[in-house]
Amino acid sequence: MGECSKCGECCKWLQFEIPGLGNDRNKQEYFKAHGCKREGDKLLVPMRCPHLTEENLCDIHDHKPFLCSSWKGSTKGFWKPKCCTL
């Protein structure tokens, strides 16, 4: 495992798995029109964390929620961007 590159992308998107999304053109178009991205059956919803600073740092790092502090690149609900080395 590497070190955080501080790109902030994991704190700007929520990830949902929607079985069959890759085969449903209507759903794909709907979500795209609403600013979402798709990776196979994964839907990425834009949702920037209010604690993410302009420098892509967490302004509550020492007191962040368990869900965030337990993230190791694979926690359900969090997107792991391709640039991430964790």
C-alpha positions as CSV (number, residue, x, y, z in Angstrom):
1,M,0.0,0.0,0.0
2,G,1.2,3.5,-0.9
3,E,0.7,6.9,0.6
4,C,-2.2,9.2,0.0
5,S,-1.6,11.5,-3.0
6,K,-4.1,14.0,-1.6
7,C,-6.1,14.2,-4.9
8,G,-9.3,14.5,-2.8
9,E,-11.3,12.4,-5.3
10,C,-12.4,9.9,-2.8
11,C,-14.0,12.7,-0.8
12,K,-15.9,14.1,-3.7
13,W,-17.9,11.1,-4.8
14,L,-20.1,8.4,-3.2
15,Q,-20.2,5.0,-4.8
16,F,-23.2,2.7,-5.2
17,E,-23.3,-0.7,-6.8
18,I,-26.3,-1.1,-9.1
19,P,-26.5,-4.6,-10.6
20,G,-27.3,-4.5,-14.3
21,L,-26.6,-0.7,-14.6
22,G,-24.0,-1.5,-17.3
23,N,-26.9,-3.0,-19.4
24,D,-29.6,-0.4,-18.8
25,R,-29.1,2.6,-21.2
26,N,-32.1,4.5,-19.8
27,K,-30.7,4.5,-16.3
28,Q,-27.2,5.4,-17.6
29,E,-28.5,8.4,-19.5
30,Y,-30.6,9.5,-16.5
31,F,-27.7,9.4,-14.1
32,K,-25.3,11.0,-16.6
33,A,-27.7,13.9,-17.0
34,H,-27.6,14.4,-13.2
35,G,-23.8,14.6,-13.0
36,C,-23.1,11.1,-12.1
37,K,-20.4,8.9,-13.5
38,R,-20.4,5.1,-14.1
39,E,-17.8,2.4,-13.9
40,G,-19.5,-0.9,-14.9
41,D,-22.2,-1.5,-12.4
42,K,-20.8,1.2,-10.0
43,L,-22.6,4.6,-9.9
44,L,-20.5,7.5,-8.7
45,V,-22.6,10.3,-7.3
46,P,-21.1,13.8,-6.9
47,M,-21.1,14.5,-3.1
48,R,-18.2,16.6,-1.9
49,C,-17.5,16.2,1.8
50,P,-18.0,19.6,3.5
51,H,-14.8,19.0,5.5
52,L,-12.5,18.7,2.4
53,T,-10.4,21.8,2.2
54,E,-9.2,23.6,-1.0
55,E,-5.9,21.8,-0.5
56,N,-7.7,18.4,-0.5
57,L,-7.1,17.8,3.2
58,C,-9.6,16.9,5.8
59,D,-10.2,19.8,8.2
60,I,-11.4,17.3,10.9
61,H,-8.7,14.7,10.3
62,D,-8.0,14.0,14.0
63,H,-11.8,13.6,14.7
64,K,-13.2,12.3,11.4
65,P,-16.0,9.7,11.5
66,F,-15.1,6.0,11.7
67,L,-16.3,5.4,8.2
68,C,-13.7,7.8,6.9
69,S,-10.9,6.8,9.2
70,S,-11.4,3.1,8.4
71,W,-11.1,3.6,4.6
72,K,-8.3,1.6,3.1
73,G,-9.2,1.8,-0.5
74,S,-12.0,-0.7,-0.4
75,T,-14.6,0.5,2.1
76,K,-18.1,0.1,0.7
77,G,-19.6,3.4,-0.3
78,F,-16.3,5.1,-1.0
79,W,-14.9,5.3,-4.5
80,K,-11.3,4.5,-5.0
81,P,-10.0,6.6,-7.9
82,K,-7.5,5.1,-10.4
83,C,-4.9,7.6,-9.2
84,C,-5.1,6.3,-5.6
85,T,-2.2,4.2,-4.4
86,L,-3.8,3.1,-1.1
